[in-house]
Amino acid sequence: MLSTEKIQRINELAKKDKESGLTNAEKEEQKELRAEYLKTLRSSLKSDLMNVTIVDPNGDDVTPQKLKNEQAKRKKH
């Protein structure tokens, strides 16, 4: 999870960008913070998906085979 301070900084930079614009250094900082945020978000989502089973209204497992294969691969490690 990204720290509260970093999320606040992302928001501060976005607000400043809308109001008055950012310096080149601030733009670079914003780019790096956003990349870190997206990396963390994707990692979290991927982790959650490894624990998902999709069941239809009849109670049948309809989890996509690609996801089942990835889940099986991770269980081996």
Secondary structure, 3 states (H helix, E strand, C coil): CCCHHHHHHHHHHHHHHHHCCCCHHHHHHHHHHHHHHHHHHHHHHHHHHCCCCCECCCCCECCCHHHHHHHHHHHHC
